Amino acid sequence: MAVKRALASAVLAAALAATAPGLHAVEHQPAGEDLMTIDGEVGTSGGALVVAARGEPKTLNPLVALDAQSRDVIWRTQADLIHINRETQRTEPALAASWTVSPDGLHYVLRLRRGVRFSDGHVFDADDVVFSFGAYLDERLHSPQRDLLLIGGKPIAVRKIDAGTVAVDLPAPYAAAERIFDSVAMLPRHRLDGAWKDGSLAAAWGIATPPGDVAGLGPFRVERIRPGEDIVLAKNPYYWKQDRARTRLPYLDRVTFLVVPSEEAQVIRLRAGEVDVLNRVSAQHAAALDRDQKASSFVLQDLGPGLEYHFLFFNQNDPAPSSVKPKQAWFGDERFRRAISLAIDRASLVRLAYSGRGTPLWGPVTPGNRLWANAEIARTPPSLDAARKLLAEAGFVRHADGALADRGGTPVAFSILVGAGNAALNGMAAIIQDDLKRLGIGVQIASLDFNAVLARVFESHDYDACLLRLVDGDVDPTPAMNVWLSSGPTHLWHPSQAKPSTPWEAEIDRLMQQQMTTLDGGERKRLYDRVQAVVADKLPLVPLVSPNIVVAAKRGLGNFRPAVLEHYTLWNVEQLFWRTTGRSGR
């Protein structure tokens, strides 16, 4: 399980009326339509794709969807104004064909793509955009996107200029502004306005809703839901993208999400040819699949590090339970934290816990984040001698039997809290336990249900140290505000501080606030590089490993270009096609 950060961002351009890189100007388009032409291998139409899903969606409503299964289906049936390309990690036009930005970064004007229709044939226009943002910002609906549309606690304002143009006014400069449009689905006013007016919008588009009542702007529409079995999506005949040969996308006739709750069962189905795509394969199963793939109908792809990182942190809350308080003199000393970091053999963590499919980390941003990772962070090798020297400087004493004690004679020992359901994290905890034993530190592993782990970290603060993972929803620094701001609710080692408890936390606060409103991309990068450098030096979180993103797919799937941003395998589903007709009958 993970503490998930949602959203994303990038650099505001002074004016972005030009077409984005990788897109082509469209000539001789169908009358009245402004289709978006995309690069990629020109494919053939027809066939179906079967994707393994851990469960069925809880809703088809983008306004209230929280679970991954719902989001996976919704984002094959819906579309946004400005999109983050999962391959380049940059923004690009979508339903908004172009846009301009005022010099102060406060005002956007978006030109909508002409002739776009919802999957039910109804025309999409500025009224749908204004309606959609109004619904997302409605406090009664508690939409997870709402917080992303607030800047400094104030909502953005969206207004209609004419049927094909909307204006967006920001309450303050916001460097990530372009990226807030990603994953905010544009909704059909003609179908949902009544539900909004009568207060039932949050309950609209449940999984029992007749498929014909659900309309979207994505490449597919809902055709059938069989609870506990599968969800079938059919091609949207009005989709607004085409390939370079001017063939309207998507190529596939259908996409089926087959409910297969366990990864072991998913792997069996892949081997049997009943499933075409696995969106994520654990290191354990990847090793077995890798041995088989040369003689099999599937191919395994290791994408390297994604945006997920695992780390160790110590309880520095004030107040803290009486059982933890005496140890906080150790935890609060950065020399102690550096010594712990130096004692941990990250290469062993990767080799043993992830069968080599992982990347050691010394900073809080993974190499999978090509736009923002600070490449200057030192990759210090493990050194027990250097760790012992730091501990001695901090007043710790090593007895003749090898045990470590503090200056008061108290033996140094603590527990590491870890979620019971994560085999890799538990394996890492055992390796860390052994590494720290070499320093004379006694470590106990407290493996609890993940909800119990979160309750101890965020509510009772009854823990010594904790091993967790964070998964970034995007590459931009802004979604990480809740972690790095001292007042942030997910400032894990000491959340929700009234004011920064250390000068370096105050520096991080200043840098993070400054990068959020700095419109110059180079300066933003410099500011966030400094945040990463401070974290790597002070180690409030001890970065350890980023597990590799490993996916699998049946051979012959054209334009299959998995990326490290979710959805790893279906982000370009409209372009996927079969080089043979092997799935045309499904």
Secondary structure as UniProt FT lines:
FT   STRAND          3..5
FT   STRAND          15..16
FT   TURN            21..22
FT   STRAND          23..24
FT   TURN            31..32
FT   STRAND          36..38
FT   STRAND          48..53
FT   TURN            62..64
FT   HELIX           68..77
FT   STRAND          82..84
FT   TURN            86..88
FT   STRAND          91..93
FT   STRAND          96..101
FT   TURN            103..104
FT   STRAND          107..112
FT   TURN            114..115
FT   TURN            119..120
FT   HELIX           126..137
FT   TURN            139..142
FT   TURN            144..145
FT   HELIX           146..149
FT   STRAND          150..151
FT   TURN            152..153
FT   STRAND          154..155
FT   STRAND          157..162
FT   TURN            163..164
FT   STRAND          165..169
FT   TURN            175..176
FT   HELIX           177..181
FT   TURN            182..183
FT   HELIX           189..197
FT   TURN            198..199
FT   HELIX           201..203
FT   TURN            207..208
FT   HELIX           211..213
FT   STRAND          220..226
FT   TURN            227..229
FT   STRAND          230..235
FT   TURN            237..238
FT   STRAND          241..242
FT   TURN            244..245
FT   STRAND          254..259
FT   HELIX           263..272
FT   STRAND          277..278
FT   HELIX           283..292
FT   HELIX           293..295
FT   STRAND          298..305
FT   STRAND          308..314
FT   TURN            322..324
FT   HELIX           325..327
FT   HELIX           328..331
FT   HELIX           334..343
FT   HELIX           346..348
FT   HELIX           349..353
FT   TURN            355..356
FT   STRAND          358..360
FT   TURN            367..368
FT   TURN            370..372
FT   TURN            375..376
FT   HELIX           384..393
FT   TURN            394..395
FT   STRAND          397..398
FT   TURN            400..401
FT   STRAND          404..405
FT   TURN            407..408
FT   STRAND          413..419
FT   TURN            420..421
FT   HELIX           423..437
FT   TURN            438..440
FT   STRAND          442..448
FT   HELIX           450..455
FT   HELIX           456..460
FT   STRAND          465..472
FT   HELIX           478..480
FT   HELIX           481..484
FT   TURN            486..487
FT   TURN            489..490
FT   TURN            492..493
FT   HELIX           503..517
FT   HELIX           521..538
FT   STRAND          541..554
FT   TURN            555..556
FT   STRAND          557..558
FT   TURN            568..572
FT   HELIX           573..575
FT   STRAND          577..578
FT   TURN            582..585
//
